[in-house]
């Protein structure tokens, strides 16, 4: 059972779950950025920008992993 869970991260389903959770984190960052703009808090706005860059990078890495897995999804090409 542990081996099955260990290989989940490298499965298509695992990558899709990671994509969804990473994209869900983008909602939190967007809220943080909006709050920072409303309060004119430059430091929080910078933190939101760095977090957004990390999320974008994470999504790009997960997308690349999906391509490597040979996904037959029409949307991925």
C-alpha positions as CSV (number, residue, x, y, z in Angstrom):
1,X,0.0,0.0,0.0
2,X,2.8,2.4,0.8
3,X,4.4,1.8,-2.6
4,X,1.1,2.6,-4.3
5,X,0.8,5.9,-2.5
6,X,4.5,6.6,-3.2
7,X,3.9,6.3,-7.0
8,X,0.7,8.4,-6.9
9,X,2.7,11.6,-7.3
10,X,4.1,10.4,-10.6
11,X,0.8,9.2,-12.0
12,X,-1.5,11.3,-14.2
13,X,-4.1,11.5,-11.4
14,X,-1.5,12.7,-9.0
15,X,-0.3,15.4,-11.4
16,X,-3.9,16.5,-11.9
17,X,-4.5,16.7,-8.2
18,X,-1.3,18.7,-7.8
19,X,-2.4,21.0,-10.6
20,X,-5.7,21.6,-9.0
21,X,-4.3,22.3,-5.5
22,X,-1.7,24.7,-6.9
23,X,-4.3,26.5,-8.9
24,X,-6.5,26.7,-5.8
25,X,-3.5,28.4,-4.1
26,X,-3.7,31.1,-6.7
27,X,-7.1,32.2,-5.3
28,X,-5.5,32.8,-1.9
29,X,-2.7,34.9,-3.5
30,X,-5.2,36.9,-5.5
31,X,-7.1,37.7,-2.3
32,X,-3.8,38.7,-0.6
33,X,-2.9,41.0,-3.5
34,X,-6.3,42.6,-3.5
35,X,-6.1,43.3,0.2
36,X,-2.6,44.6,-0.1
37,X,-3.6,47.0,-2.8
38,X,-6.6,48.3,-0.8
39,X,-4.3,48.9,2.2
40,X,-1.4,50.3,0.2
41,X,0.8,47.7,1.8
42,X,3.8,47.4,-0.5
43,X,5.5,44.6,1.4
44,X,2.3,42.4,1.3
45,X,2.0,43.2,-2.4
46,X,5.5,42.2,-3.0
47,X,4.9,38.9,-1.1
48,X,1.8,38.3,-3.3
49,X,3.8,38.9,-6.4
50,X,6.6,36.4,-5.3
51,X,3.9,33.9,-4.4
52,X,2.2,34.3,-7.8
53,X,5.6,33.7,-9.5
54,X,6.1,30.6,-7.5
55,X,2.6,29.3,-8.4
56,X,3.2,30.0,-12.1
57,X,6.5,28.1,-12.0
58,X,4.8,25.2,-10.1
59,X,2.0,25.0,-12.7
60,X,4.6,25.1,-15.6
61,X,6.5,22.2,-14.0
62,X,3.4,20.2,-13.4
63,X,2.3,20.8,-17.0
64,X,5.7,19.6,-18.2
65,X,5.3,16.5,-16.1
66,X,1.9,15.8,-17.7
67,X,3.6,16.1,-21.1
68,X,6.2,13.6,-20.1
69,X,3.6,11.1,-18.9
70,X,2.3,11.1,-22.5
71,X,-1.2,12.3,-21.7
72,X,-3.6,11.8,-24.6
73,X,-5.7,14.7,-23.6
74,X,-6.8,16.8,-26.6
75,X,-6.3,20.1,-24.8
76,X,-2.7,19.4,-24.0
77,X,-1.7,18.6,-27.6
